[in-house]
Each structure stands twice: as C-alpha cells, then as structure tokens.
C-alpha cells in the first residue's frame, strides 16, 4: 500500500474531557481555522492552520471546507439492526410494541438475503448521519450479525455487534436455547471478534427473555473471552421492571439479576436505565459498566426521562443511543435535540459541549475505545465528519446570526439532521458524501 497523507482545513472542534468533571471551558478544543492531517487512516496532526501549514510537504493534498465544521465521527451506543424496517411504528409502550411490531419484523432475518439487504441499508443510514461507530443488536439469527459485519468490514468501520440471545417469553419462531445461543455466539466470536476494526458483543436481549441457564452461559462467554463486549437493556419501562421482579424473585432488583450472572464489567453497556436508583448507578460505576442514554425512544415509547445528573454524580460512563427502531431517527444530532428536552423537563441543563461529549468521547469512553475514537487527537483513527453550515436555508440563515462556537454547536444540534452531514470519513476513507 502506498503511503497516503492528506490534510483537511476548516473550523475544527472536539471534546477532550467530560464537562461535568473539568468544567465547560477545559472540555473541548476549537480551531476557528484548523487543520487535520491524516496519515494512513490515522490522525497525525491537529492544530491551527497558520501553525501547521508550513510543516507540510508542498505537494500534499489539502481539502479546504468553507462554512463547515469538522468533528469526530458520532458514536451510537445502542441501536437495533433488525428494526430498521419498523422505525416509526405507531402507538404502543415497550412490551406491547415488542409483540406487535418488533418480533414479527425480526423474524424476517431468518432469510440470509433479507439480512444482507437490511445490513446495507442500515450501514448507509449510519454513515449518512455521521455515525462511524455503533453498538448494534442483531436478531436471534446468526446471519443478521454475519451480514452486518461483512458490510462493515468492506468499509473498514469500527463496529460492535452481537446475536440476540432469547430463549423464553418470545414467539417460538424467534427463540433459541441456552445451548444454541452459546454455540452460535461462540462461532461468531471466533469468526469476527478483533477482525479489522470489528468487535463482538454478547447480547442477551433483556432479563425477561432469557432463562437463568442462558444468562449463566452469557457470563461464561465473557469469562472465556476477556475483551468481549456485553449489551442488554435495563429499567426502560415501569411494567418491565415489575415483570423482572416477578421472574427473578430472589434478586434484589433488575440490575442485581445481571450482576448475579456476572454480566457487569468494563465493556458492559446497559441501554436506557430510565428507572435506575442511586444504588444501581453506584454499582454500575463501581464495575466500570456504562449506560446508553436513548432520549428519542424513551419519549416515543413513553418510557420516562433519564436522570443524567444522577449518573454524573456517580461518575458513571454514559453514551448516547438512537435506539432505532424505538428511536425515530438515525441522527445523533436529532437525538441530542431530544436529550436537551429530556433535561429541560427535569429542570436540568444540557450544554452543547456536554452534548458533543456524549455523542463522541463519552460514547468512546462507554465502549473503552477512547484511545482509538471519539476525539481528533493525533494517534487516533481518522473517523471524522464535515458538518455543513448551509445544509438547509433555515440553518444557513440562523447560523449567520451566531456569535460563538457554543451557539453554532447548539443550533446544529437543534436544527441539524442527516442533511447537515456533508461527508463522513472512517479510517481516513470517504465513506459518505451527501
């Protein structure tokens, strides 16, 4: 492979720390006229164009963007591949919604051709919306994960996914067994985990759809392969929380079910956590586990409001999730629009810099990938976006009134969507152009 070195000039912004820990001013770097230098898929330099230009060879290709902002690629810590075809389904709360819409939609993934078609659409949507890394639920069928990873590998994307484990309280056509889920997951791990930029996540759907035997084997997989991920759902809906208490009467609460089966750890991500208590947040933080905050789906399914200040108090890692298809948009900009409102309804503020953190470095920390993604620090993977200030007539007009990068960032998150993402780069390769 020939050495490839390119540079990109524009306004550049990235998070370098959590505003809740260091304050807003120390949480980001902004270069009004910045330069990003990429060598062989990795960032080799970042700084003010006036300082860096002189150090570059005369023949380097420099792409100069006007009226645009370069940020790190967005990181979606909770999304469902097989629900792409039912996004925006009307009128149910969680448990009825699963039975009415989700399970029938997921059953189609028994068909390999269907799995491949949807994986292609799904990855295109992620990249159109500027999402360069996602933690993805497949269906119960191994072919859903194979199709997804095959499509992601072709583009050299940093992606994490797993086959759903589900051996009870679901239709017969959509269940596996404790043993088959273990063997199928193991085969997928052997094939994909650590291949290129791909990682595997052990994926019990949620406590109600797994027997104690299945949860035991999920824990066993994590002990057999120490750098695996684990993803599941927790405390999304009050009915669901009560159901878990009935199914596991010996456990102290919902989180304790997962704790008992040794599913908490540094690469464990629990989606939602809307109804977690203080003690549960403390335990999640103590074990290095993370929560995926999914404001769009929490509002759409009427589940409740995530308590971000409580998570911050416990220094709990929090990423952002679109949760398509409970969430109604692949766009993390639109998801941040909803996150702001979720905080407003609780009398709390969500600064644009905290929002940027959640969509980038916060997600990377939740996934223990902050050495590789989530910032534009030299040495990290060149996963980045170009956001267009003139993407829509209203956005263009509104941003002409902006007096600061804070205001510009907030307007992008309020008015922005997939149209705002002009280009998406992954490992230095252009993977989406609007």
C-alpha angles and dihedrals in degrees: 000000000000116000110261120202123175137164132212123202124199141097104309129200133175140160118247099176144005110278088215089064105035104020126255099281094054094044101077146032120221127187112189089197101021137168128213117194119200125196120185096333096317132096109250101174140013128180149092112333090226090060100040104040094075092056095056125093114258094242098052115126110242120191110203118201120198120205092007141115126217115211134164116277114274120256120215110198097188130033138133119229096196094052094064091101095053102043110139096028111168136250118348140107121232107284097040090042091056092053097040101044116000104054096047090048093049092049089071090070091078082084111080094206091053091049091052094048094050093044088057093049092044095052092046089053093049092051094043087057095047097253108144098169129034137174100223136197113213122195124265088273117092089217090068089063095040090052092048096048092045090055093044094048092056089061095039092239125170100237138157124201144153144191113257114250110213124153104160145026092036133091115289090242090062106042131097126189129253090254098043092047089052094049095043092048091048092052091051091048091052091049102042116013110111094001107139106317095334128117133184127232123200101230122197101174094225136314096271093060097048128072119223087256092057093046089050091055091046087057090047091056089053091052092047094051108034099193097051123120125234123206132180142135128269138183096344099140132022094231089052092051090053091047091054090053090054093047095046105032093164094060123087093231145319097299091046089062090061092039091053091055091047096247097136119096149112094298097039116114121190115198121225108353089185093148100037117136127222094263092052092050089050092050092048090051092045091055094045091245122148138217126222110220108213106182098165096056093038088059096038094052093038091239100141143256123304114232102227095170089058090051090049091050089059093042088239115171110246127188129181124252131191091199093203119213095032084039114063102218139048087210117106087195089061090043089056089050087060093041090058090054093047088056092045090055088057095047092252132124127233110198118210089242092055087049091052089049093052092050095047127010094019090056091046091052091048087055095041089239100114091119088062110028143010098066138051094237115143110264095037127108114278096245106145145139139223111219115200117222089200097049093124132014092247094048090049093050094043095049091052085067093051117118101186144022088251091059092044091050093049093049090050088054094046101042100021130100138146090315089064092062105086096173138004123202126194120187086347094304122119102241099166132028118179 
